Amino acid sequence: MVRQRILVTGGAGFIGSHLVDGLLAAGHSVVVIDNESTGSRGNVDAGADFVRGDVRVDDDLRQAFDPVPDAVFHIAGQASIRLAYADPGEDLGVNVGGTIKVLEHCLNLGVPRLVFASSMTVYGNPVRVPTPETEPPAPVSFYGITKYAAERYVHLTGARTDLEHGLAVTCLRMFNVYGPRQSLSNPYQGVLAIFLGNLLRGEPITIHGDGEQSRDFVYVGDVVRAWMSVLEDSQSVGKVLNLGSGTPTSVNALCDSILDQFGHTRTTHPVISAGPQQGDVRSSAADITAIRETLDWTPRVYFAEGLQETVAWARRFGAHAR
């Protein structure tokens, strides 16, 4: 393995900080840029360089790109469907504008490699579930639109032939990532973490819709392995790859599993119903054939095991873990 310098945008957040840990453990040099809007510097290993900054700000990016990295893991973004509806301009500015800024710095400085964090929301309500990468994207939320737009900017940049120094790109369409360090106090992200926070604070769990909508939960440790594999495998260059478990879980089943972890059922802890949320999708699960064939990657952590690990972490750090 060749030791590289890797820039992780959004590296103080849930997924980003786990990637930083994995990169450092593999012997790489890591720099993080994060504005701490949802992440925390406390999540970042002291072995990484840290720039408190915004990917939309050129001066901040210049600092993060000095010295020039060998690769960029671009994870920074606005990740809430609900907040995207509340402020679509902010969503567009961060997810698309920020991505364009990162791409510009990569091109100007001759960075050879970029991996982008895309989202399963680009599919909207797909015809096929589990959904392959060949399914035509049809996002049904503002957030999904911006993630798909950013993904296209990344891939069209990677396909340019007019550049002196090309940029090798890969997009990973991540499904519902869960695990330790996911915010338990942010009501706009992560249904699993929201439910955990509700339990720890003694609040009712709210299920929107009938609860039979399905989600594909993939453990953060498996996600890190996939990103690390992309860094080391040229077969992924130019590709869009689903990153999920391949197994759908209903929100009702998720609720009951979490209740069980705390020794509760719906008769001992209140579970209330509310209307469907704007932009919510009915069924979501990844067809992971392509990532298995490209990277020889399959998830190793079963949901029951990953949930147990996440609950143990949540009990240690409390309901307001950020």
Helices and strands as residue ranges (DSSP letters): E 5-9, H 14-25, E 29-34, G 41-43, E 49-52, H 58-64, E 71-74, H 81-86, H 88-92, I 93-97, H 98-109, E 113-119, G 120-123, H 142-158, E 168-174, E 176-178, H 191-201, E 205-208, E 214-219, H 220-232, G 234-236, E 240-243, E 248-250, H 251-261, E 271-274, H 289-295, H 303-317
